[in-house]
Amino acid sequence: MKRLVCLKSFSAAAAFFLLGACAAVGPDYQPPALPAPEAWNTSLEDGLQAEAVAASQLAVWWRNFEDPVLDELVGKALTGSLDLAQAKARVREARARRGLSQTDRYPTLDAGAAAKRSQSSGGGQARNLYSAAFDAGWEIDVFGGVRRGIQAAQSDLEAAEAGLDSVLVSLTAEIGSNYIEARTYQTRLAVAAANLDAQQQTFELIRSRYEAGLSDELALQQARYNLEASRSQIPSLRSGLAAARNRLAVLIGESPGAVDRLMAEKRPVPSTPPTVAVGIPAEALRRRPDIRQAERQIAAQTARIGMAEAELYPKFRLAGSIGLEAFNTNDLFEWASRTWSVGPGISWKVFDAGAVKRNIEIQTAVQEQTLAAWEATVLGALEEVENALSTYAQEQVRRDHLAAAVDAARQAEVLASQKYQAGLVDFSSVLDAQRSLLSYQDQLATSQGTVTANLIKLYKALGGGWQAAPPA
């Protein structure tokens, strides 16, 4: 009889194993097709080329500028950024949640002991009962709810990893942009200081001529307000430089002022390479981690639809217990006090007022939202690259025109000074020439920084930077 009971229990367990191998309910995930155009809409000019992007160069794009200070700042950010630390923690959380979901595939084992005193109705004798047992339970994943949960957790982990890569792309681009901004402010300060010296000399000349009776007071006051107006621009440039330095310090995870010594030496704005390979749209879309993150979120939500549909079906459970039970502690550990039980069970939610179906509708609607979010991310990525291509090329054209304007303004300033000293023009011509020269030189310095900053935006739009992540 004992052998027959064991055989029936084994047969039930084997049947449960076979049930657990059934296909999971719910939709199987199919990645959406990537709607990438064959070529960029923006015409490639001023060094832009449709050649394939070298992964090694795009991964560490900042090294293309050959600036050791920029390299050092990016290295500090990769190890000290607080945004990066948060992203890494999110990956660890997602990894732990995946491990938690996998535990539902295995049996549970509980140990317990109890001592109680009871008396039956009718005034019977009170008795003590002592027990100790191990209870095991295992829910067989017949309809795949647990498997879908593991799929969702795995996709969530992959989305978190892509999110970490996306943070790296943004972080390296922010470091580069703020570094270029700081160097641009330094260049503009140098331009303002040089013009200030020239205008100071002009003011001293006019004052000496006024004191000698060779110039009137109008020219003296004009030279003075021109000098003071130029001097008034310096404080705002200094505050902008300080803000850029402080932002760099925070980006690398340190207090404001931490990079002041590193940035103390004045260096020019890094120049851009003569040619920049941008590849084709499909390559950029496959490379960008934000698109990969959005796609993984669709996969996770698709699996959650299966989790919700699994609640429509019955749940099968195999339970067992083995232990000891006696009326006094002396007999508790005797062989005759042993107890055991094993057997299958089934439960089925018969009525829930439509809660399960409503949850399926909710998860389906959320999955549609993630699909729309992915499509929006793809379109946003294409827009970002197209804008970066256009602004990079057009700003180079603007920079070249400004450089020509600076040359002309410098010649005009020299000619105006010579004609004034010869008495051919009044002093207002000199003032106009000096103001124009300062304005065009400042615009040229700003444009040179903008060209380099626009290239950094292009590297970011192409998905560069995340491959250089240190080992997690």
BELRA-V993540 format. One record per residue. N is the residue number from 1. RES is the residue in three letters. PSI is psi in whole degrees, 0 to 359 (* if undefined). OMEGA is omega in degrees with one decimal (none if undefined). D_LAST is the distance of its C-alpha to the last C-alpha in whole Angstrom. Layout:
n = {N/N}
res = {RES/RES}
psi = {PSI/PSI}
omega = {OMEGA/OMEGA}
d_last = {D_LAST/D_LAST}
This chain:
n = {1/2/3/4/5/6/7/8/9/10/11/12/13/14/15/16/17/18/19/20/21/22/23/24/25/26/27/28/29/30/31/32/33/34/35/36/37/38/39/40/41/42/43/44/45/46/47/48/49/50/51/52/53/54/55/56/57/58/59/60/61/62/63/64/65/66/67/68/69/70/71/72/73/74/75/76/77/78/79/80/81/82/83/84/85/86/87/88/89/90/91/92/93/94/95/96/97/98/99/100/101/102/103/104/105/106/107/108/109/110/111/112/113/114/115/116/117/118/119/120/121/122/123/124/125/126/127/128/129/130/131/132/133/134/135/136/137/138/139/140/141/142/143/144/145/146/147/148/149/150/151/152/153/154/155/156/157/158/159/160/161/162/163/164/165/166/167/168/169/170/171/172/173/174/175/176/177/178/179/180/181/182/183/184/185/186/187/188/189/190/191/192/193/194/195/196/197/198/199/200/201/202/203/204/205/206/207/208/209/210/211/212/213/214/215/216/217/218/219/220/221/222/223/224/225/226/227/228/229/230/231/232/233/234/235/236/237/238/239/240/241/242/243/244/245/246/247/248/249/250/251/252/253/254/255/256/257/258/259/260/261/262/263/264/265/266/267/268/269/270/271/272/273/274/275/276/277/278/279/280/281/282/283/284/285/286/287/288/289/290/291/292/293/294/295/296/297/298/299/300/301/302/303/304/305/306/307/308/309/310/311/312/313/314/315/316/317/318/319/320/321/322/323/324/325/326/327/328/329/330/331/332/333/334/335/336/337/338/339/340/341/342/343/344/345/346/347/348/349/350/351/352/353/354/355/356/357/358/359/360/361/362/363/364/365/366/367/368/369/370/371/372/373/374/375/376/377/378/379/380/381/382/383/384/385/386/387/388/389/390/391/392/393/394/395/396/397/398/399/400/401/402/403/404/405/406/407/408/409/410/411/412/413/414/415/416/417/418/419/420/421/422/423/424/425/426/427/428/429/430/431/432/433/434/435/436/437/438/439/440/441/442/443/444/445/446/447/448/449/450/451/452/453/454/455/456/457/458/459/460/461/462/463/464/465/466/467/468/469/470/471/472}
res = {MET/LYS/ARG/LEU/VAL/CYS/LEU/LYS/SER/PHE/SER/ALA/ALA/ALA/ALA/PHE/PHE/LEU/LEU/GLY/ALA/CYS/ALA/ALA/VAL/GLY/PRO/ASP/TYR/GLN/PRO/PRO/ALA/LEU/PRO/ALA/PRO/GLU/ALA/TRP/ASN/THR/SER/LEU/GLU/ASP/GLY/LEU/GLN/ALA/GLU/ALA/VAL/ALA/ALA/SER/GLN/LEU/ALA/VAL/TRP/TRP/ARG/ASN/PHE/GLU/ASP/PRO/VAL/LEU/ASP/GLU/LEU/VAL/GLY/LYS/ALA/LEU/THR/GLY/SER/LEU/ASP/LEU/ALA/GLN/ALA/LYS/ALA/ARG/VAL/ARG/GLU/ALA/ARG/ALA/ARG/ARG/GLY/LEU/SER/GLN/THR/ASP/ARG/TYR/PRO/THR/LEU/ASP/ALA/GLY/ALA/ALA/ALA/LYS/ARG/SER/GLN/SER/SER/GLY/GLY/GLY/GLN/ALA/ARG/ASN/LEU/TYR/SER/ALA/ALA/PHE/ASP/ALA/GLY/TRP/GLU/ILE/ASP/VAL/PHE/GLY/GLY/VAL/ARG/ARG/GLY/ILE/GLN/ALA/ALA/GLN/SER/ASP/LEU/GLU/ALA/ALA/GLU/ALA/GLY/LEU/ASP/SER/VAL/LEU/VAL/SER/LEU/THR/ALA/GLU/ILE/GLY/SER/ASN/TYR/ILE/GLU/ALA/ARG/THR/TYR/GLN/THR/ARG/LEU/ALA/VAL/ALA/ALA/ALA/ASN/LEU/ASP/ALA/GLN/GLN/GLN/THR/PHE/GLU/LEU/ILE/ARG/SER/ARG/TYR/GLU/ALA/GLY/LEU/SER/ASP/GLU/LEU/ALA/LEU/GLN/GLN/ALA/ARG/TYR/ASN/LEU/GLU/ALA/SER/ARG/SER/GLN/ILE/PRO/SER/LEU/ARG/SER/GLY/LEU/ALA/ALA/ALA/ARG/ASN/ARG/LEU/ALA/VAL/LEU/ILE/GLY/GLU/SER/PRO/GLY/ALA/VAL/ASP/ARG/LEU/MET/ALA/GLU/LYS/ARG/PRO/VAL/PRO/SER/THR/PRO/PRO/THR/VAL/ALA/VAL/GLY/ILE/PRO/ALA/GLU/ALA/LEU/ARG/ARG/ARG/PRO/ASP/ILE/ARG/GLN/ALA/GLU/ARG/GLN/ILE/ALA/ALA/GLN/THR/ALA/ARG/ILE/GLY/MET/ALA/GLU/ALA/GLU/LEU/TYR/PRO/LYS/PHE/ARG/LEU/ALA/GLY/SER/ILE/GLY/LEU/GLU/ALA/PHE/ASN/THR/ASN/ASP/LEU/PHE/GLU/TRP/ALA/SER/ARG/THR/TRP/SER/VAL/GLY/PRO/GLY/ILE/SER/TRP/LYS/VAL/PHE/ASP/ALA/GLY/ALA/VAL/LYS/ARG/ASN/ILE/GLU/ILE/GLN/THR/ALA/VAL/GLN/GLU/GLN/THR/LEU/ALA/ALA/TRP/GLU/ALA/THR/VAL/LEU/GLY/ALA/LEU/GLU/GLU/VAL/GLU/ASN/ALA/LEU/SER/THR/TYR/ALA/GLN/GLU/GLN/VAL/ARG/ARG/ASP/HIS/LEU/ALA/ALA/ALA/VAL/ASP/ALA/ALA/ARG/GLN/ALA/GLU/VAL/LEU/ALA/SER/GLN/LYS/TYR/GLN/ALA/GLY/LEU/VAL/ASP/PHE/SER/SER/VAL/LEU/ASP/ALA/GLN/ARG/SER/LEU/LEU/SER/TYR/GLN/ASP/GLN/LEU/ALA/THR/SER/GLN/GLY/THR/VAL/THR/ALA/ASN/LEU/ILE/LYS/LEU/TYR/LYS/ALA/LEU/GLY/GLY/GLY/TRP/GLN/ALA/ALA/PRO/PRO/ALA}
psi = {317/319/323/319/315/320/318/320/320/320/321/318/319/321/322/320/318/322/324/344/3/159/144/142/167/167/141/138/135/119/139/150/138/113/75/129/163/331/166/144/326/134/135/119/174/50/349/134/146/17/158/139/130/120/324/324/320/330/323/58/330/337/344/339/350/49/109/329/317/318/318/319/317/319/320/321/323/340/339/355/133/327/320/323/320/318/321/321/323/324/316/322/314/323/320/321/324/316/323/319/328/337/339/348/345/159/159/147/123/142/142/160/150/153/125/156/130/159/132/162/153/7/24/173/135/141/154/147/126/139/153/135/159/126/130/144/148/117/119/127/72/315/10/15/319/318/320/324/321/320/317/317/322/318/323/320/315/326/320/322/320/325/323/316/322/322/321/318/313/320/311/323/321/319/312/315/316/328/315/321/317/316/326/319/321/319/318/324/320/320/315/321/319/317/326/320/316/318/328/318/320/317/317/322/314/321/319/323/324/317/332/359/15/354/153/172/333/314/323/314/326/317/325/312/332/319/314/325/319/321/330/341/339/317/319/325/321/319/323/320/318/320/319/320/316/322/320/318/317/322/329/7/26/171/154/138/352/338/6/317/322/328/6/320/127/128/150/163/129/136/155/152/156/328/148/119/132/351/208/163/320/322/316/319/322/333/331/126/335/326/319/321/315/323/321/330/326/315/317/316/327/319/327/335/317/322/318/320/331/338/348/342/163/159/132/136/138/121/150/158/144/134/197/146/130/162/348/159/333/329/358/324/17/153/327/346/1/147/153/157/149/144/159/161/159/141/146/125/109/318/128/18/28/16/319/316/322/322/323/318/321/310/325/318/322/323/323/324/317/326/317/323/321/315/319/323/319/312/320/323/316/318/318/317/315/316/320/321/315/312/324/314/315/327/330/321/316/318/318/320/321/323/320/322/323/316/315/319/323/317/320/323/320/314/320/320/319/316/326/314/332/356/18/335/162/176/339/330/321/317/314/319/320/317/319/318/314/317/314/324/320/317/322/317/319/318/321/319/324/322/312/319/323/327/322/318/324/317/319/315/328/357/30/148/329/337/346/14/141/159/135/*}
omega = {179.0/178.7/179.6/178.4/179.0/-179.7/177.9/178.9/178.6/179.3/178.5/179.5/179.2/177.4/178.3/177.5/179.5/177.4/-178.8/179.9/-179.5/179.8/179.6/177.8/179.8/-177.9/171.7/-173.8/173.3/-178.4/178.2/179.0/-177.6/-176.4/-176.5/174.4/-177.6/-177.8/178.5/178.1/179.8/177.4/-177.4/-178.6/179.0/174.5/179.2/-177.9/-178.2/179.2/178.9/-179.1/176.0/-176.1/-178.5/179.3/-179.6/-179.9/179.7/-173.4/-177.3/178.5/176.6/-179.0/176.8/179.6/-176.1/179.1/177.2/177.8/-179.2/179.6/178.6/177.7/177.5/-179.7/-178.5/-180.0/-173.8/-176.1/177.7/174.9/178.4/177.8/177.4/-179.5/177.6/178.0/177.3/176.2/178.2/176.9/-179.5/178.4/178.4/178.6/175.4/177.0/178.4/179.6/-179.5/179.5/179.5/179.7/-170.9/178.4/173.5/-179.3/179.8/174.8/-179.2/176.7/-177.3/173.4/-178.5/178.9/-175.4/177.4/-179.0/179.2/179.3/175.5/177.7/-178.9/176.4/-177.8/174.5/176.9/-179.2/-178.0/174.1/-173.3/168.4/179.6/-180.0/177.4/-178.3/175.5/-177.7/-176.0/-174.8/-173.4/168.3/178.3/178.9/179.5/177.0/177.1/177.4/177.0/179.1/180.0/177.3/178.0/176.0/177.5/179.6/175.6/178.2/177.2/175.9/175.8/175.0/177.5/179.2/176.0/177.7/178.6/-179.4/-177.3/-179.2/178.1/178.3/177.2/-179.0/-177.7/-180.0/175.7/177.9/178.8/179.1/179.4/177.6/176.8/177.9/178.3/179.2/175.8/178.0/177.3/-179.5/179.9/179.6/178.4/178.8/177.6/-179.7/179.7/175.3/177.8/178.1/179.0/179.0/179.1/-179.5/180.0/178.7/177.5/178.5/179.6/178.0/179.5/-179.1/-179.4/179.6/-177.1/178.8/178.7/179.4/-179.2/176.1/177.5/-178.7/-178.6/174.9/178.6/-178.1/177.9/177.4/179.6/-178.1/-179.6/-173.3/-179.8/179.4/176.7/178.8/178.6/175.8/177.5/179.3/179.2/178.7/177.5/-179.5/178.0/176.8/180.0/179.7/-179.8/179.3/175.0/179.9/-177.2/175.7/-177.5/-175.4/-177.9/-176.5/179.4/179.4/-177.7/-175.4/179.7/-179.9/177.2/179.1/174.1/-179.9/-179.8/-179.6/177.5/-177.9/179.5/178.7/177.8/-177.8/177.2/-179.1/-176.5/-177.1/179.3/-179.1/-178.6/178.3/-175.9/-171.7/-177.2/179.9/175.9/177.7/177.9/179.4/179.3/178.3/176.6/173.4/-179.3/-180.0/-177.7/175.7/177.6/-179.8/173.1/176.9/176.2/-179.9/-179.4/179.2/178.7/176.8/-169.7/-178.7/178.0/-179.5/-176.2/175.3/-175.2/178.4/-179.3/174.6/-176.4/-177.7/-178.2/-178.6/-179.8/174.7/-174.3/-178.8/-178.1/-172.2/-175.8/174.1/-179.2/-179.1/-178.2/-176.3/175.7/175.6/176.9/177.5/178.7/178.8/176.2/-180.0/174.8/-177.2/-179.8/-174.7/-177.4/176.8/178.6/177.2/-176.8/-178.3/179.8/177.3/178.0/176.0/178.2/179.3/-177.5/177.4/178.9/177.7/177.5/175.8/177.1/-180.0/176.8/178.0/178.3/177.0/179.4/178.1/178.0/178.4/179.8/177.8/178.1/177.5/178.7/-178.3/179.7/-179.4/179.0/-180.0/177.6/-177.3/-176.6/178.7/-178.5/-175.2/178.9/174.9/176.8/179.1/179.3/-179.6/178.4/178.3/177.4/176.8/178.5/178.5/178.2/-179.6/179.9/178.6/177.6/179.8/179.9/178.0/-179.3/179.5/179.0/-179.9/-179.3/178.2/-179.9/177.8/178.8/-178.0/178.8/176.2/-172.9/179.6/177.1/177.0/179.9/179.2/-179.5/179.9/178.8/179.7/179.7/178.8/-178.6/-178.0/177.4/177.8/178.2/179.3/178.0/178.0/-179.2/177.6/176.2/-179.9/177.8/179.9/178.1/178.2/175.8/176.5/176.4/178.3/176.6/178.6/-178.9/178.6/177.0/-179.3/173.0/-173.7/-179.0/-178.5/-177.0/174.2/-179.7/-179.0/none}
d_last = {58/55/54/55/53/50/50/50/47/45/47/45/42/42/43/40/38/39/39/36/35/37/35/33/35/34/33/31/28/29/27/29/31/29/32/32/35/36/36/35/38/38/40/38/39/39/36/34/34/34/32/29/26/24/20/20/22/20/17/18/21/21/22/25/27/27/27/25/25/23/20/20/20/17/15/16/15/11/11/13/14/15/15/11/11/13/11/8/10/12/9/10/13/14/12/15/17/17/18/21/22/22/24/27/28/29/32/32/34/36/38/41/44/47/51/53/57/59/62/64/66/70/70/68/67/64/61/58/55/52/49/46/44/40/40/38/37/35/35/35/33/36/36/32/31/28/27/27/25/22/22/22/19/17/18/17/14/14/15/13/10/13/14/10/11/15/14/13/16/18/16/17/20/21/21/23/26/26/26/29/31/31/32/35/36/37/38/40/41/43/45/46/47/49/51/51/53/55/56/57/59/61/62/63/65/67/67/69/71/72/73/75/77/75/73/73/71/69/68/66/65/63/62/61/59/57/56/55/53/51/50/49/46/44/43/42/40/39/37/35/34/33/31/29/28/28/25/23/23/22/19/18/18/21/25/27/29/26/26/30/30/28/30/33/34/35/34/35/33/31/33/32/32/35/34/31/30/29/29/30/30/28/26/24/24/22/20/19/17/19/21/19/18/22/22/20/22/25/24/23/26/28/27/28/32/32/31/34/36/36/37/40/41/42/39/40/39/40/41/42/43/45/46/49/52/55/58/57/55/57/57/53/52/55/54/56/54/51/50/48/47/45/46/44/44/44/44/44/44/47/48/45/47/45/41/40/41/40/36/36/38/35/32/34/35/31/30/32/31/27/29/31/28/26/30/30/26/27/31/29/27/30/32/29/29/33/33/31/33/36/35/34/37/40/38/39/43/43/42/44/47/46/46/50/51/50/52/55/55/55/58/59/59/60/63/64/64/66/69/68/70/72/73/73/70/70/66/65/64/62/60/59/58/56/54/54/52/50/49/48/46/44/43/43/40/38/39/37/34/34/34/31/29/30/29/25/26/27/23/22/24/23/20/18/15/12/12/12/8/6/4/0}
